[in-house]
């Protein structure tokens, strides 16, 4: 493989690499936005394919069989470098890259600012659909990027462990309840996912993200797990933590599971 790309890649840098045959561009934008104009060569992936979709915790990981079918259908091959992006600031793209991490696939990048930044830079767009060659890739599930409810409960109270709640302050405080129980995991730090986006820079990751998070107690000195309601918003917070070198995992069950389990502790 030729020169590797950084985890966070800027639009102009990606535009200069579009002729590379080992690139797999994955666009998780809304279908209408993809159809109205996308990066040349980019395939569209509906975000629903990343989630089990089963109540009460629809954000949990799909089965190995479904994931195998997904990655074969988009033509994923071991020699490729994947670049993911979306039209909402990085939630679905982050969830997709976390899923790559779960299957042990580490050659990937995030287009900083996604389609907002690409369009703002005036870079090429097309409505032409790319030809996809399905693959026969074999995958397996790696548990390292994942934490489950029981794992988190075992770690609560450990000073080296921190929960990053990416939901809104209203959900965190229990004012907006989307499960049987409202509130948050005891000791969790609330930093809503959108706080890490810079609206003045086309939703790129904010340049002071490390210092901003450190003031909240989220840093590379802690083992961190991040969650939201269904591990969509926390796809982006996982990605930001990953880009900063944090020891970070994600809880795919998220609040839709935690808030519906009878024995999980909560605070408000």
N, C-alpha and C positions, 0 to 999 in steps of 0.2 A: 504494500500500500504506500502511496506517496505521502507527503508531509501531512501529519495529523493536524486537525483543527482544534481550536480551544473549546472548552466547555461552553463559554458564552461568546458567541460570534456576532459581530456587527453586520448590518445589511450590506455595506460596501464590500466587506471582506468576503461574504458569501457570494455576492454577485460575481466576484472575480474567480470563483471556483465552480461555477455552474457547469462547465464543460467536463468536469471530472466524472469519469465513468463509475467510480466507486461511491458516489453520493446517492443517498436515498432521502429525498425531501418529503416530509410528512406534514400535511396541513390539517389541523384540527379545527379550522374555522367553521362557522355555520355554513351549511350547504349553499345557501344563496350567495354568501360572500365569496366562497370558493368559485362558484360558477360565474360570478361577475368579473373575475380576474384573479389569477393566482400566479405564483412564481413558476416560470417555465420548468417543466419536468416534475412538479410537485404532485403527489397523489393525495387524495382526500381520504381522511379516516374519520368516520362518525365516532364521537366520544363514547357513545353507548357501548361500543365494542370493548371498552376498557374495564367495564364494571359487571359484576355478577347480575345485578338488577333484581335481586330477590329481597323482598321486605322481611324484616324491618330495616335491614342494613344493606341497601342496594349497592353501596360503594365497595363491597368486598371484592376480592380478586376473583375473576372467572376461573373455571376449571382449567386444568392443564390442557385438556382436549380443545377447549374453546380458544385458549391462547395460542396453541399450535396452529389451529385453523386460521386465526387472525394473522399471525406473522408469516405464515405461508402465503396467504392471500395478498399481502402487500409486497411480496417478493423479497423478504428479508434474507440476506445471505451473510455468512460470517465475515467476508472481506469488506463489507460496506461500512461507510460512515454515515450515520443517520443524523439529519438536522430536522428538529421539530419546531413548530410554531403554531400560533392560533391568532384569533382576532379579538381576544379579551384580556390580554396582559399576561398570559402564561399559565393559567390554571390547568387547562386540558393538555397543553404541551408538557407541562411538568409531570402531570399524572402519567402521560405516555412514556416519558424518559424514566420515571421511577419504575414503570412496568418493565422497561428494558433492563434496568438494574436487577429487578427481581428474577429475570430469566438469565442473568449472568452476561448480558451483552453491554459492553462498556464503551464502544466506539460511537459516541453521540455528542451532539451540540444542541444548544438552544439559540434560536435567532432572537437576539436581544430586542425587545419591543414588538416582536412578531410582525404581523402584517401592517399594524399601525406604522411602525418605523420603516418598513419596506416601502409602503406607499408614499409616506412623507418624503422619502429620499428620492422619489421619482424613478425608481428602478423598474426593470421590465416586468410586465404582466402579460398573461395570455389567457384565453378561454379554451385553448386546445387541451384535450384530455390526453394524458400520457398513456403509452402502452405499458401494461404491467405484466411481467413474467413471474408467475407464482413460483415459489421455491419449495424445497422439500426439507427445510431446516428442522432439526430436532432440538427441542428445548427442555429445560427442567426448571423447577421452582427453587430459588435460593431464599432461605428465610432471613438472611442477614438484614435486608432493607426493611423488614416488616416487624412491627410489634403488635401483639394482640392484647385484648383487655386484661387477661391474666398476667401477661408480662408486665404491663404497666402497674397493675396493683401490687406486684411484688417489689417494684422499684420506688413506690411512693414513700416519701420520707428520707430517701437517700439524697444527701446534699450534692452529690455529683450528677444527679439526674434532673432533667427539666422537661416539662410538658409545654409545648408551644401550641396554643389554641388560636387557629387562624380565622375563627368566626367573627361575626360582628360583636361589638360591646354589648348590644342588647341580648344576643344569644348567650354570651358569656355570663352576664349578670342574671340570667333567668327571666328576663322581661319578655323575651320572645322564645316560646317553647315549641320545639319541633319534635319532641319525643314524649314518652310518659313522664320523664323527669326533666326539669330545667336546671340551668346553672352550668357549672364547669367541674372538671377533674380537680380534686384538691391540690392547691399549690400551683396550678397552671398559670402561665403567663399569657395574657391576651395581646396579640399583635395581629390585627386584621390583615389579611393577605394584601389588600390594596395599598396598605401603608408602605409596602416595599416597591411600589411602582412610582415612577416619576412622570406625572402628567405633563410636565413641561418638556419632557424628552421622549414623547411618543410612547409612553408606558414602559420604557426601559427600566431595568433594575436600578433603584436609586444608588447614586455613587457613594453615599455615606452609609450604606446598609450595615457594614460591620460595626461602626460606632453607634448607629441608631439602635441596633439589636443589643449591643453590649450594655447600653444604659438600661435595658429591660432585664438584664441577666441572662441573655441568650448569647453564648459565645463558645469558643473552641475548648473551653475548660470544662464543659458539661457534656454529658451524653443526653441527646435531645430526641424526643419523639414529637412529631407534629400531626395535627388532625384538624378536621372541620366538622361538617355534618355528614359528608359522604366521601371524603378524600378527593375532592375536586379542587377547592380553594387551597388545600394543603399540598396539592401537587406542586403549586408554585412556591410555597414556603419551603417545602423539601428541597426544591431546586435551588433556591437562594442559599439555604444552608449548605447544600452540597458545593455550590460555587465558592463559598467562603471557607471551605475546608472543615466544616463542622462534622462531628460524629453524630449524624442525624438519620433517623429512621421515620417511617410513617405508620400510622394506625389506620388501615383501610376501613375498618368497621366504623370508626369515628363516632360522633355523638349519636348518630342514628342507631348504633348498637349500644354504646355505653349508657345512653339515656333511656334505653328500654330493657336493660338487664336488671333483675331484681336486687342484686347484691353489690352493685358498684357504688362507691361513695361519691357524693357530689357536694359542691359548695356553691353559694350564691353571693 
